[in-house]
């Protein structure tokens, strides 16, 4: 029995291509006509792409941290979530 389409496809070489393929997979999985085996193959491919993307994000975060350390305090970083939460609260206030 074949392992499915996931193994026959080349791995994406960029984060953007992987993310685009993940979006395609989500759309395909939303199709109620997909069979169980095909859905499983898509899911497995999606998990692999998700891991690839997470790995790239981790690598980029580390590189950013190195650059910021090299600038010796010239920049101050804050978690993005906190900034977004504050902006959302500002918009909600009358």
Residue pairs with C-beta under 8 A, 6 or more apart in sequence:
3 41
4 37
4 38
4 40
4 41
4 44
4 45
5 38
5 41
5 42
5 45
6 41
6 42
6 44
6 45
6 48
9 45
11 48
11 52
12 18
12 21
12 49
12 52
15 52
15 53
15 56
15 57
18 49
18 52
18 53
18 56
19 49
19 53
21 45
21 49
22 46
22 49
22 50
22 53
25 42
25 43
25 45
25 46
25 49
26 46
28 34
28 42
29 39
29 42
29 43
29 46
34 42
68 75
68 77
